[in-house]
Every structure is written in structure tokens, then in C-alpha cells.
Amino acid sequence: SYTADVRTDPRVVKVQVERAARGIRGTVVSSPLWACFAVLATGHIDPVLGTVPFVRGLSLIALILVSMIFAQLVLNAYRARIETADEKAVESWWYRLLALNTFLSVVWGFAPWLLWDPVHRVNHFFIALICLAIVTRFLVNRSNHLPFFIGSFMPLAAMLFLRAALSFDAADLVLAAIVPLYAIQVYWESSHISQRWDQEAHMRFVNGDITSALEDA
């Protein structure tokens, strides 16, 4: 079927991998800035947003920095090998970048735990806002292929949900309920985007094949 052709076309898989690599590259640049902003905002600068101990904030920044250095090393290896990679190697990179996406999301999932101030409710909603802003960025950069988006989104969303739900506070329980509702919405939207991007890439290659065949004829 046409859908099966799209999913199995190795050229489309290579496009998916390249888009994932570009998305991770953007994350490497922006994540430390987001982390510093969140830590400064919740670390005594404005008591309304929290009075999180400096050590906890510094721990989050350190986690983000180490994970981004690791991600950059993976991207460097990808760049050095992808041009000469065969079909099997490209598929291997697909799984490696998917795992890297998931790992980076898990690292960001520590933000609701390290920056959580149990005394300030505004702090909880501010952290949720930061996390959902990151998820929105994932929707833009990772929605080209659904598994990459799910790997980027689900760990962060799950850890935010658990942090809010385990507070057993009425306002936090409402916040926890919003997370799965938002997850369903973005999953639905990203699935359509993913299919459209893959179909457009596949059609571009098909048109190129037809053009080449006509030139040969």
C-alpha cells in the first residue's frame, strides 16, 4: 500500500533521521538557557515562584549540561558517518537518535522534582508552564515523525504528572489532570503532521524517480 511504501522507503527513513538530528541540535543550544532561566526564576529571586535551594537548581543545570555534551558527541559521530552509511546503518541511527531523544526528555523530567517548592502553588504552575513550553518546542521540531515526538514528550510529561499527582493537593491534582489531556491533544495533532511530512518526502522521491526514468527513456 502507499502508506507501507512511505514507512519502508529507506530514503524517507534517512530524511526522518536527518530531521531528528536537526531537532536535537537545536535542543543542545536552547536547553541550557531554559534550565538557567528556570533555576534563576525559582531560586529566591521572586519568592512567589519558589525558594528552591541553590544546590538543587545547580544539580538540574549540571544534569542538563552533561546530557547536552553527550548529545553533541552523538551528533558529531552521526555527522561523521551518515554520508557513507548504508541502509542498515541509517536504520541503526534512527534507533540511536530515538533513544537519545528519550534520554534528553528523562533528564528534563527531573525539573519538576528538583525545582518543586511545596509551599508555593504558583511555583507548581510555573514549572508546568516551563515543561509544556519545552513540549511545544518538541512538537515543532520532532513532529516530523511520531516515534521521535513520543520519545521526546512522554518521559517529561509522565514525570511532571507524577510530581503534581503525588502532592495530593487539590490544585496540583487539577494540574496533574491537565497533563494527560494535553498529551492526548498533542499526540493527535502530531500524528497528522508526521504522516503529512513523510508523505511529502516520499512523493518528492517518487517524482524524482519518475523524472529520472523519463530522462533515461
C-alpha positions in Angstrom: 0.0 0.0 0.0 1.0 3.6 -0.3 1.3 4.1 3.4 3.5 1.0 3.7 5.7 2.3 0.9 6.2 5.6 2.8 7.2 3.8 6.0 9.6 1.4 4.4 11.3 3.7 1.8 14.9 4.0 3.1 15.2 7.5 1.7 12.2 8.6 3.8 13.9 7.0 6.9 17.0 8.9 6.1 15.0 12.2 6.0 13.4 11.3 9.3 16.8 10.7 10.9 18.2 14.0 9.5 15.2 16.0 10.8 15.6 14.3 14.2 19.3 15.2 14.3 18.5 18.9 13.5 15.9 18.9 16.3 18.4 17.5 18.8 21.0 20.1 17.6 18.5 22.9 18.5 17.9 21.3 21.9 21.6 21.3 22.6 21.7 25.0 22.1 18.5 26.0 23.9 18.2 23.6 26.8 21.0 25.1 29.0 19.4 28.6 28.5 16.0 27.2 29.5 17.5 25.5 32.6 19.3 28.6 33.8 16.1 30.7 33.4 14.0 28.2 35.3 16.6 27.9 38.1 17.0 31.6 38.5 13.2 32.2 38.5 12.6 29.6 41.2 15.7 30.3 43.3 14.8 33.2 45.7 14.8 35.9 43.0 11.0 36.0 43.3 9.6 34.2 46.3 6.2 33.8 44.6 7.9 31.5 42.0 9.7 29.5 44.7 12.6 29.4 47.1 14.4 26.3 45.8 17.8 25.7 47.4 20.7 26.7 45.2 22.1 23.1 45.3 19.0 21.6 43.7 18.9 24.3 41.0 22.6 23.8 40.3 22.0 20.0 40.1 19.5 20.5 37.3 21.8 22.8 35.4 24.6 20.2 35.7 22.3 17.4 34.5 21.2 19.4 31.5 24.8 20.4 30.6 26.2 16.9 30.9 23.3 15.5 28.8 23.8 18.2 26.1 27.5 17.5 25.9 26.7 13.8 25.4 24.1 14.6 22.8 26.6 16.8 20.9 29.1 13.9 20.9 26.4 11.6 19.4 25.6 14.2 16.8 29.3 14.6 15.9 29.5 10.8 15.4 26.3 10.9 13.3 27.7 13.7 11.1 31.0 11.8 10.6 29.3 8.6 9.5 25.9 9.4 7.9 27.2 10.4 4.4 28.7 6.9 3.8 26.1 5.0 5.8 24.2 2.2 4.0 20.5 1.4 4.6 21.1 -0.7 7.6 23.4 1.9 9.2 20.8 4.6 8.7 18.1 2.5 10.4 20.6 2.0 13.3 21.0 5.7 13.6 17.2 6.0 13.6 17.1 3.9 16.8 20.1 5.7 18.4 18.6 9.1 17.9 15.2 7.9 19.2 16.9 6.7 22.3 18.8 10.0 22.6 15.5 11.9 22.3 14.0 9.8 25.1 17.1 10.2 27.3 17.0 14.0 27.0 13.3 14.0 27.9 14.0 12.0 31.0 16.7 14.5 32.0 14.3 17.4 31.6 11.8 15.3 33.6 13.9 16.0 36.7 13.0 19.7 36.5 9.6 19.3 38.2 11.3 17.3 41.1 14.3 19.5 41.6 12.6 22.9 41.2 9.4 22.0 43.1 8.6 24.2 46.1 5.9 22.5 48.1 4.9 25.8 49.8 4.2 27.9 46.7 1.4 26.8 44.3 2.4 29.4 41.8 5.8 27.6 41.6 4.0 24.4 40.6 2.2 26.1 37.7 5.3 28.0 36.7 7.2 24.7 36.4 4.3 23.1 34.5 4.4 26.1 32.1 8.1 25.6 31.5 7.6 21.9 30.8 4.8 22.5 28.5 6.8 25.2 26.7 9.5 22.6 26.1 6.9 20.1 24.9 5.6 22.7 22.5 9.1 23.1 21.1 9.3 19.3 20.7 6.0 19.4 18.8 7.6 21.8 16.3 10.9 20.0 16.0 10.0 16.4 16.4 6.5 16.1 14.9 8.0 15.1 11.6 8.0 11.5 12.8 5.7 10.3 15.6 8.0 8.0 17.5 10.6 10.7 17.9 7.9 13.1 19.3 6.6 10.4 21.7 10.1 9.6 22.9 10.7 13.4 23.5 7.4 14.0 25.1 6.2 11.1 27.2 9.0 10.8 29.8 8.9 14.6 30.6 5.1 14.5 30.7 5.0 11.4 32.9 7.4 12.8 35.4 5.5 16.1 35.6 2.3 14.2 36.1 3.7 12.1 39.0 5.2 15.2 40.7 1.9 17.0 40.6 -0.2 13.9 41.5 1.9 12.9 44.5 1.4 16.3 46.1 -2.2 15.3 47.0 -3.2 19.0 46.8 -6.4 19.9 45.1 -4.8 22.5 42.8 -1.9 20.1 42.0 -4.3 17.3 41.2 -6.0 19.6 38.7 -2.6 20.4 37.2 -1.9 16.6 37.0 -5.2 16.1 35.2 -4.3 18.7 32.6 -1.1 16.8 31.6 -2.7 13.7 30.1 -5.4 15.8 28.4 -2.7 17.9 26.8 -0.8 14.7 25.9 -3.8 13.3 24.0 -4.3 16.6 22.2 -0.6 17.0 21.0 -0.5 13.3 20.1 -3.5 13.7 17.9 -2.1 16.8 16.2 1.4 15.4 15.8 0.2 12.2 14.2 -1.3 14.1 11.3 1.8 16.3 11.0 4.0 13.2 11.0 2.0 11.5 8.2 1.9 14.6 6.1 5.7 15.2 6.3 6.5 11.6 5.5 4.1 11.6 2.5 5.6 14.8 1.2 9.1 13.4 1.4 8.0 10.1 -0.2 6.3 11.9 -3.1 9.4 14.1 -3.6 11.5 10.9 -4.1 8.8 9.3 -6.3 8.7 12.4 -8.6 12.5 12.3 -8.8 12.4 8.6 -9.8 9.8 9.3 -12.5 11.8 12.2 -13.8 15.0 10.1 -14.0 13.1 7.3 -15.7 11.7 9.7 -18.3 15.2 11.2 -18.9 16.6 7.7 -19.4 13.8 6.8 -21.8 
